[in-house]
Amino acid sequence: MRRAVRIVLVVGLALTVLVVGAVAYVAWTVQRSFPELDGLLGVPGLAAEVDVVRDEHGVPTVYADTPGDLFLAQGFVHAQDRFWEMDFRRHVTSGRLAEWFGPDQVQTDAFIRTMGWRRVAQAELPLLSPQTRRNLQSYADGVNAYLDQRSGATLSFEHWLLGVVGPGEAPEEWTPVDSLAWLKAMAWDLRGNMQTEAERARLSAVLDEVQLAELYPAYPYERNAPIVPAGQVRDEVFVASGGSTSADRSLTPPDQPAEDPAATPAAAAAAIGAAAARMGVLDAVLGPAGSGIGSNSWVVSGDRTASGAPILANDPHLAPSLPSIWYQMNLRCRQVTPACPYDVGGFTFSGFPGVIIGRTSQIAWGFTNLGPDVSDLYVERLRGDLVDTADGRRPLEIRTETIEVAGEDPVTITVRSSEHGPLISDPEPAFVEDVSTTPGLPKVPAGTEYAVALRWTALDPSTTADAVFALDTATTWREFRQAASLFEVPAQNMIYADVDGNIGYQAPGRIPVRASGDGQLPVPGWSGEFDWTGEVPFEALPFELNPDRGYIVTANQAVVGPDYPYLLGDDWAYGYRAQRITDLLEAADGLDVAAVHTMQMDSRNPNAEFLVPQLPPPTNDPFQAAARALFDGWDYDQPADSAAGAYFNGFWRHLLALTFHDQLPEVDWPDGGDRWFEVVRSIWADESADWWDDVSTPARERRDDIVATALLDARTELTNRLAKDPQRWEWGRLHQLELEHQTFGTSGIAVIERLFNRGPVELGGGGALVDATAWNAADGYDVVWVPSMRMVVDLADLDGSTWVNLTGQSGHPYDRTYTDQAELWRDGAQLGWAWSQQAVETTARNRLTLVPDGLAAPG
């Protein structure tokens, strides 16, 4: 017996030693990639010393004497903290995931190769200004200087792990094209109505025109104001309601007159049918598109602030990722001169030089997605490699691409393009697999087939990279607008404030003018009637400077009123967030930074505000009455601990399911965003509308039947999931955010996922609320879109400005700054944004001096 016990003890001890040893080895391996943060470090390519001063959250302020050294250092620092993320992004944008992760990624690679993101980036590089090209090259030199010093486990834990489970080749050198290609991925994430166009195409095959219109209500201009409430275009120049115009007509690019829109053939839309759902092929890689996408920004003049100077706020909404998509950084020339004009800080993209959103010593700016219609799907008629056009049959443009596949032979694909764009139905045949049987679509002769082409502004070379550096050196409204004129793709709402007290707004972007049609549905490519004929002139795009109301709000609502002569788009957010922000601003007096923080976390649900007072009286059933009592006196706010918020959102989810699931394809079930707020609002008064009827039952249900069932179903669900007593319910226990690593965090291997992922995080807010933590009602309550960062800039006191990231600076798991900002972000807190040299020195925790290679003392 004693011998058996001894054996068990020995075996147990041995297993413990093995486990401890394995943990220690993993910990040692993870920490090998942590960057050097202090001392002297030689870096090839530098002309002089560069100081990198980090605060306790790893936010660096970089001081240099020349642009070349400044952006070289930025590339070096980005690579220190985020090179795996950078390397993964360039594999995404060049269609090279399969060479890492095997045959499962061939389809994604083929789709990206067909769109040709990297080819477009290559074409953009020679079009950029010489200074932009120099900045891109300096940045690449900095990345490569870091790569020369590290490899495998010393580069990142992910690169080591990739070498264990698959190919472990050393990363190739970084290039300027690698940086430019990432802008295409961001444009895809903010791609306007492409998904909605495909959705309308599917639904047109199963719904009549009246039903389809009911699911896409018109924008409620009478309730929710557009960004620019009034203005007109005179001689191709936009004139805001105050009568001000641009100071410089030289910004105007070549333009084309607008033409009267014509109806789009429903047959061409139906041709894509249910197959158009395949547009989501990249969702798993770049995040799902949907109504949750958006952003908030607003700028307030000094007339409404305590300090008398403007305050600017921004929180862009994107799919959550770990690490966060943003990296905070200040980039500063020691002496700001025409030769070295950079004195800028804000949120950067690892992999791209410069600051994307932020401030200089003179101005601040923010972005939200403008959401214009910049893409169209064309149904093409093909005979072999020939395509029908209005001018006769023409040859397609054809090229081949080879996709390397880990563990298998390479795959060669053929990429074909019409004059409208790449044939995305080649890598995704499901787009047209049912075309031959679509009612109303013309029959084609034997040997002829349909295909689907994508026309999208992001597939044309643009000057957006020039815009980034123009913004980073802007000091006045005029220079800001000059920079905005270069910001072509993706089109963004841009807000502005400066230390002189000015506030402004500019709508930039390359927005097409169509010969006819409204861009709402796919169109026949062979007629030529729906081709693009030009672009909206920049000078004709809406803008405002110092409006009398003293504030500007952009939250993806309509840009301008319906009388605007150009078609910018029609798939806006419905203005609920924007109107709530407007109401808060109108009610505020003497705003300061803390008050703006509170506004950014506002969780009032306008949908509940409309529906709850109109619910039928509660029943006498104690089980249901206990839940309905939560609505008594509710102020419609839904923070994480809200019991009423939990019940209302449960009711909303079940209401949508009971009302629409029986009549819509599963892929188009309501996600519960603000379009669905408006859909339900528009049919609410008709208690016998067809949508309320459950077509699967012989009875004819009416509105109150569905509402009563939804309230009971929600009560039952939350009782089972949370507690029997509704007073113990909490919205955050349903509404949770998982912070998942983009690659290994979704590997399906639990032990690997635990190394990289964090969470869950319980959240308040919700879709179409100011605190926009969106969820998809068709799938559950989990958070799928978030404010990816928050910032508040005080133009009276730049050191009093604040910012916070979703996760943290580092991309290295278990680094102290991997997720150190996540709790602050969750709670609505923000970090101080040190700007003056004194503030930077006061908050400094680490100081690394980069010196020309060979000057560092031997270690």
N, C-alpha and C positions, 0 to 999 in steps of 0.2 A: 504494500500500500504506500509506504513511504517512498519507495522507488518510483512508483507511478506519479506521486505528487511532485517528486523532484524533476521527473521528465517534463511534466506539464509546466513547472516553473521555468525550466531551462528553455523549453520551446517558446513560452510566453515572453521570456526575456529576450530571446533571439528575435522574435517578431517585433517586439518593441524597438529593439536596436535598429532593425531594418527600416521600420516606419520612421523612426526619428532620423535615421541616416538619409532616407529618401526625402523627408521634409527639408532637412538641412541642405541636401544637395540642390533641391529645387530652389530653396531660398537663396543659396549662393549663386545659382545660375541666373535667377531673376535679377539679383543686385549687380551682376557683372555689367549690365547694360546701363546702369545709372550714370548720368553725365558728371563730369568734373564741373564744380560750381565755383571754386575758389582758386586763387593763385595765378601763375603765369602759364600760358599755353601757346606754343608756337603754331601758327596757322599759315600755310603756304598761300601766297597771293596777296596778303595784306601789304599796304604801303606804310602803315603806321599803326600805333597801338589803338585798340578798341576796348572800351570798358563795357562790361555786361554786369549790371547791378540788379540783383534779384531781391524781391521782398519775400516775406515768409510764405507766401502762396506761390512762389516760383515765377511771378510776373517780372519779366526783365525790362529794364530801360537800357538801351544800347546807345552809347556815345561814340561818334566817329568824326573824322575830319573831312571825309570825302564821301560822295554817294557810293563809289565803288566799295570802299571799306564798310560802309553802313549796311549795304545789302548783302555783301559777302558774309558779314557777321550774322545777319538775320538768317541766311540759309544755314549757317553753321549751328545756330541756336535752335532753329526749327528741327534740324536733324538730330540734335542732342536729345530732344524731348519727344519727337514725334516721327522718327524716320519710318517705322513700320507703317504707320498710317499713310505717309507719303508714298511709300513703295506700293502699298495696296491700291491706293487711288490711281497711280499711273498704270497698274495692271488692269484696273477696271476700265479706265478711259481709252486704253489701247486695245481692249479685247484680248487680254492675256491671262485671264483667271484660270483657264484650263491647264496652263503650264505649271501652275501651283497645285490646283485642287482637283485635277482630273476631269474625266469625261462628263461629269454632271454639269460642268460650266461651259461646255462647248456651245450650247444654244445661246447662252447669254453673250459669249464672245462673238458669235456669228451675228447677233442682232446689233451689237455695238460696232463691229467691223462694217456691217452694211450701212449704218448711219455715217460711219467714217469720221468719228470725233477727232481722232489723232491726225487724220489727213487735213481736216479743216484747220486744226491748230498749226500744222506745218505751213499751210497757206497763209495764215495770219501773220506769222513771224516777220516776213519781209515787208508787210504793210505798216508795221508799227514804227513809231518815231525812233531815231537813233538812240535817244536817251533811254527809252523804254527797253530797247534791245540790250543796251549796256547793263541796265539794272537787272534784267532777267539773267544775263550771263554772269554777272557778279554773284547773284544769288545762287546760281548753279555751281559756281566755283566754291562757294562756302559749303554747300552740301557735300560736294566731292572731297573737299579738304577733310571733312569729318569722316567720310567713308574710307579715306586713305588710312585713317587711324584705327578703324574698328572693323570687325566682321563677326558673323555668327552670333554667339551668345553675348559678345561685348557690344554688339550693335542693337539687338533687342531680343527679348525672350521669345518673341514670335518667330524671328529668323532662326533662332536655335531650334525651336519646336518644329518649324517647317523642315529643317534639315534632318530631324529625327524621323518624321513621318513621310517625307517626300523629298523633292529636289532641294539641295542645299547650296546651290551655286551662289557666289558672292554677287550682290546687286551690281548692275551696270551703272555707269556714271549718270548723274542727273543732267538734264538738258533743259534749255528754255522751253522747248515744246512740251516737256512733261508738265511744266507749270501752266502753260496755256490750255492744255487739254482738260485740266480740272474745271475750268470755266464752263466747259460743255456739260459736265456732270451737274454743275449748279443750275445751268439753264434747263436741263432735263427736269430737275427737281421743281423748278418754277415755271413749268412749260405751258402755263395758261390753260386753254380749254381743250387740249388734246384728248384728255380722258373723257371729258364731257361730250365731245364730238363723237367719240366712239360709243359712249353710252347711249346717246340719242339714236345712233345708227341701230343699235341692238333693239331698243325699245320701239323704234318705228316699225319693226317687223311684227310686233305683237299688240300695239296700241293704235287707236285711231288718233286723228290730229287733235281732237278736243282733249282726250286723255293725256296725250303727250304734253300739250300746252299746260294742263293743270299741274303736271309734275315739274314744270320749269316756269314758275310765276315771273311776271315782270318785276323789275326792281321797284321797291316802294318809295319813290322819290318824295311822296307827300309825308312820309313818316321819318325816313332816314336820309339826311342830306348827303349829297356827294361831296367829294373833297373840295372842289372849287364850285361854290354854289351858283355862280353866274359868270358869264363871259361870252364872247363871240369872236369869230375869226374875220378879220378885215384884211384884204389883200394878202392872204396867206400868213397873217400874223395874229396870234391869239391876244385878245385884249380882255383882261380880267375886269370884274365889275367896278373896280376902282379906277379903271381907265389907263393904268400903267402898261407899258409895253417893254419889250426887251431893249437894252441899250445898244445892241449890236446886231444889225441885220446880216452880218457876214456869217452868222452861225447857220443860215438857212442852206440845207442841202438841196439838190435837184428834187423837184416834186412833180406829182401828177394830180390832176383834178379828181375830186370824188365823183363817183357815178351812182345813179340810182340803183339800189339793190333789186335783184329779181329773186323769185322763189327758187329754192334748191330742189332738184328732183328727188322725191322720196325713194324712187327705185334705186338710185345710186347709194343712198344711205342704207337701205335694206340689204344691199348686196353684201355688205360687210357682216351683217347679222350678228349672231352671238359670238362669232369668232373675234370680233374686235376687242373682246376682253383680254386678248393676248398682248395688248399694249403694255400690260403690267409685267412684262418679262423681267424688267430690271428692278421691280419693287423690292425683292429680297436683298438686292445689293445696295441700292441707293435710298430705300425707304419708300413706302407706299404713297401714291398721290391720293388726294381726296379733299373733301370739304374742310377738313381740319387745317389744311395748309393756309398760312396767312402771316400776318404780323401786325403789331401795333406800333405807331409812332405818333408823337404830337410835339408841337413846339408852341411855347407860350411867350408872348411879348412881355416886356418889363412892366407894362401897365397892369398886369395881373399877378405879378410876383412880389414877394416881400422885399427883394433886393433891388428891384427896378431894372434888372437885366433879364434877358431871356433864359428860359430853361428848356432843354430838349431831352425827350425820352424816346427810347426805342427798345423793342423786344421782338426780334424776328422769330417766327414759328416754323420749326422744321422737325423732321423725324428725329427722335432721340438717338444718340449714339454714344459710345464709350471708346475712346475719349470723345469729348465734345467736338463739334465741327470747328469751333472757334479756338483761337490762341491769343491771349492778351499780350500786348507788347507796346512799348514806346520806342520810337526811332528818332534820334535827335542828332543833328549836326552840332558839334561843339560851338561853332560860330555859324549862324545862319546867314548865308550870303547867296548871291545868284549862282555861284559855283556849287554850293552845297545848301539847297533850300529846304531841306526836310526837318521839320520840327512837329512831329505827328505821333499820335498814339491812338490805340483802339484795338479793335478785334481784327485779327489776321486769319488767313487760311494757311495752315502748314502745307508747304509745297508751292506757295505763291508769294512773291515779294510785295512789300508795301502794306498799307492798312486799308481794309475794305470799308469798315464803319468806324467812325471815331471823331477826332477833333485835332485841330492844330492850336497854336496859341491865339489864333484870331477867330476861327470859325468852328462849328460842329455840324455834323450831318448824320442822317439816319436813313434807312431803307425800309420799305415794305414792298411786297409783290404787287405790281400794278395789275397783273393778270390780263393783259391784252390778248386778243386772238391773233397769234403769230404763227399758227400752224394750220394746215389743211390736209385732209386725206383725199386723195384722188383715186377713183377706180379707173384703171387703165385697161384697154383692150389690146391683147398681144397676139401676134402670130409668130411663134418661135421667139426670136430675139428682135422682132420688129414691133413697134408700138403705133397705134393709130393716133394721129393728131389732127388738128383743124386744117393743117397744111398737107395732109396725106400721111402715108405710113413712113416712119423713120426708124433707123437702127437705135437700139438701146446702147447706152454706154456700159461697157463690160470690163470688169477686172477680176482677178483671182486673188485670194488671200489664203495663207497657210496658218492654221492654228496649231501650235504645239500643245500636246496633251501629256500630262504626267503619267508615266507608266504605259502609254499606248502610242501607236503610230500617229503622226500628225494628220490633221484633217484639212483638206483643201475645200474652200467654198468659192462659189461664183457670186459676185456682187453685181447686180444690174440696176441701172438708174434710167429713168425717163427724164424729160425736160422739167418735170415737177419735182423730182428728187428720187432718193433710193427706193427700190421696191422692197418694202418691209415685209411683204407677204412671202418673199423668197425664204428668209430664215424662219418665218412664222406662217406656214401654209394654211393654218386654221383661219386666217383672215378671209380666205375666199373659198373654202372647201364646200360651202353650200350655195355658191353663187348661181350655179346652173339651174337650180330649182326655185330661185327667188321670184315671187310674183311681181310682174311689172317691169322687170329688167329685160331689155331687148335680148332675144336669142342671138347667139353668135354662130357663124358658120363653123363647120367641122375644122379642127386644127387651130381654132382661135380660143383664147382663154382670158380670164380676168386676172388682174393683179392690183395691188394697192400700193400707191406711192405716197411718201411723206414729204410735203413742202413745209419747211420750218426755217425761220430766220437764223437759228443757231447753226444751221448747216452751211451758211455763207460766212466767209471770213469777216471779222469785225475788228473794231478798234477799242474794245472794252478795256484791254490792258492799258492802253494809253490813258483812259479815263481814271484808272486807279491812281496813277502817279500825278495826274492833274489835280485830282481831289486832295491828294496828300500835300500839295504845295499851295493850294488855294488860300487866299486871305480876304477875298471880297466876294460879294454876291455875283458880280460879273464874272470873276474867275471860276466860281462854283458853277455857273451856267455854262461856261465854256467847257468845263469838265463833263457836265451832264450831257452836252451835245455829243460827246464821244462814247457815252455809256449806251451801247446798242443792244446787247443781249446778256442776260435777260432784262427786259424792261422793268424798271423799278419806280415806285413813288419815292422821290427824294425830298427830304425836309432839311431846312437850313436855319442856322442862327449864327450871329456874330457878336463880338464884344462891343460893337457900336450900337447894338440894340435892334438890328434888323432881324426879321424872321421871313422865311419864304418856303415855297414849294415849287418843284419842277417835275413834270412828267417827261422822262426821256424815252429813248428806245426806238428800235427799227420796227415800225408797225405797218403792215402791208395795206395797200389799196387794191381792192378787187374789181375786176371788170364788171362783175355782177355777183349776186349771192351775198349771204350774210355770215358765212363761215360756220354756221351752226351744225351742218351735216356734211358728210362726205359727198363729193360731187363727181360727175363723169369727166375724166380727163381728156377725152377725145374731141369734145366740142370746142374747146378754147374759150367758152363763155365765162368760165369761172377762174381764169388765170389772174395772177397778180400783175398789176400794171404800173406799180410804183410804190412809194412809201409816203406816209404822212410827214410833211415838212417839220423839222424840229421846231421852227418858229411858230408853227400852228398848234403845237402841243400845249395843253393847259399849264399855267403857272400862276403863282400869286406872290406878291411882295407886300408885306406889312398890311394885311387886311384890317379893316376897322374893328372887326370883332375881337382882335387881339390873340388869336390862336389859329392853328391849322392842325387838323386831325386826319391821319391816314390809317385805315385799318381794312384795306382791301375792298372798301365799298366802291360804288361807281365814282369814276374820276370827275365827271362833269355832267351837266344836265342833258336831257334827251334831245335838245335842239342843236347840240354840237354837230357840225357838218360831216365829220369823219367818223367812220366806224372804228372805235378803239377795241371794242369787244362787248359782250353782253353777259358774261358769266362771272359777274362780280360776287363777292360776299354780299349778303343782303343788308349790311349796314347796322346790325345789332350792336356789335362791339363799338363801331365808330360813334353811334348815337349815344351809347352809354358814356363813353369818354367825353363827348361833347356836353352831355348833361352834367357830368361831374365838374367839368371846367366852368360851365356857366354858374354853377352853384358855389364855386370856390372863390376865395378872396385872399390875396396875399400868399400865393403859393410858394412853398419852398421845396427843397429836395426831398425831405421826409414825407411831405404830403403827396408828392408824385410817386414815391415808393408805394404808398398806400393805394393810390389809384391803380398802379400796375398789378396789384394783387386783388383787385375788385372781382368778386365772384357772384355778383347778382345775376340771376338767370331770367332774361327777358321772356323766355318761352313759358316759364312757370308763372311769371307775372301776368301773362295773358290767359293761360289755361286754368290755373287753380281757382280763380273766382268764378269760372263758368262750369266747374264740375257739377254734376247732379248732386243733390243732397245725400249725405251719408246714410247708409242703411242702419237698422237697429241691431244688426249682428255685432256683438262685442268684438269679435275677432277683427272685423273690418273697421269698426269705429275707432279702435285703439290706434290704428295706423292713420286714419283720416284726421285724427286729432292733432297730428304733427303739423298740419297745415294751418291750424288756428293761430293767427298772429304771426305767421312766418313772414319774414322780410324778403324772402326769395334769394338770400345769400346762401351759397353752398360751399363753405370751407370744409376742410377734411373731416371735422367732427360733427358735421350737420346731419342729424337724423332725418329732417324733412327733405334735405337734398338727396339723401340716399333713396327715400321713398319716391320722390318725384321722378328721379332719373330711372328708377326701376319701372314706374308707371309709363314713362315716355317710351322706354325700350319696348315694353309689351304692347303699348298702343300702336306703335309703328308696325310691329310684327303682325298683329291681328288685323290691321287695316290694309296693309300692302303686300305682305308675303304671298297671299293667295293669288295675286294678279300680276306679279312681276317675276321675271327670272331671278334665280337666287343670286347671281352675280350683281344684280342691280337692286337688291334689297336696301332699304334706307339706312344710311349711316348715321342719321340723326342730327346732322349739322344744320346750319341756319337756312339752307334751302328747304329743309323739311319743316323747320319752324314755319316758314312762309306757306308751304303746301298745306299743312294742317290748318293754319290760320285761315287760308282762303276757302277751304271746304267746310269749316266748322259750322257756319250758319245753316248749311244745307244738311239737315239731320237725316235725310234719306238718300244722300249722294251714293252713287254706285260703289265708291271706294269703301264705304262703311260695311257693305254687305260681304259676308264670308261666302264666296262662291262654292265652297266645298260642302255647305250644308243646304238642306232644302228650304230652310226658313229665310226670310228677308230681314237681315239684321239692320238696325238703325244705329245712329251715332251713340246714343246713350247705352245701348246694349254692349257695344264694343268698349266704351269707356269703363263701364262697370266691370266687365271681365278683365280688362287691363289692370284696374285697381286691385282686384282680388288676386290676379296672377302675381303682381308685384309684391303684395303682402305675403303670399305664400313663398315666393322665392326668397325674399329677404329674411323671413322667419327661418327657413332652412339653412340659409347661408350665414346669417349674422346672429340673430337672437329672437326668442319668442316675444320679448318685450320691445316694441318699436322705439321706446325711449333710449335703448342701448345701441340702436343702429348708428353707424357712422359712414358717411359717404366715402371717406378715404380707405376704408376696409374693402370696398368694392373697386375703387378707382385708384389703381396702383400702377406705378411706373417701374418697369424692369430696365436697369441700365445694362445693356448687352454689348459686349465687344463685337465689332462688325464681322469678324472672321471666326476666331476660335470660340467666341462666346455663343455661337449657334451651331457648334460642331455636333451636338447630340451625345457627346461624351461628358457625363456629369462631372467627373473629376477635373477635366480640362475647363469646363464652363465655370466651375467654382473659382478657378484661379483668376479668371478674367472679369467675370460679371459682378455686379453689385446690385443690391436692392432685395426685395421690392421697397419702393418709397410710396407712402400713402399721401395722396394729394387731394386738395380741393380743386375748385374751378371746374372747367368743362369746355366742351366745344361751343364756339361762338360767344364765349364770355370773355371779358377783358383778361382775366387769368385763364388763358386759352390752353388748357390741358385737354386736348380733344380725345374723344373715344369713338369707336365705331359700334353703333347700336346693333348692327347685324352680327357682330362677333362677341360682344360682351362689354365690360366696363373698363378694360385695361387702357392705359394711356398710350396713344399712338402718335400724337404731335404735341410739342411743348414749346414754350418760350425758350429758345436755344441759348439765349443770354438776355440780360437786362442791363441797360445803362441809363444814367441820368446825368446830363452835363449842365452844370451851373456856369453860365457865362460871366457871372459876377465874381466867382471864386473857383478857378479851375481845380485847385486842390480840394475843393469841397464837392467835386463831382464823384460819382460812384459807379460801380460796375460789378457784375457777377457772371460767372460762367456756369453752365449746366453741371459740369463735373469738376474739372480742374485742368491744370496746365499740362501735366505729364501724361504721356502715353504708355509709361512703364508700370505694369501692375505692381502694387505694393510700394511704389514711390509715395512719399508723403503728400505729394500734390496730385495724385491720380484722381481722387474724388473729394478733395478737401473742401471744395466749394458747394458740393451737392446739398448739404444740410442748409447752408445759407440760402441757396437758391430755393429750396423747398419752403423755407420759412419766410421768404420775401425780403430777407436781409441782403445788403450789398456791401462790398468792400470799398474802403476809401481808395480813390484813384490819385495816387501821388503824381504830381506834375512838375512843380518847381524843383529845382536842384536840391533845395533844402529839404523838401518833403521826401524826395527820393532817397537822400542820405539818411534821413531820420528813420525811414521804414526799411532800410537795407538789411538783408540777412546774409547775402552771399555776394562776393565780388570776384569776377573772373576777368583777367586782363588778357586779351588776345594780342599777340605780338607777331610781327613778321617771322616766318620760320627761320630758326637758327639763332634768334635773339633770346629765347627762353632759357632760363638757367637749367642746367641738367638736374633731373629729379632723383 
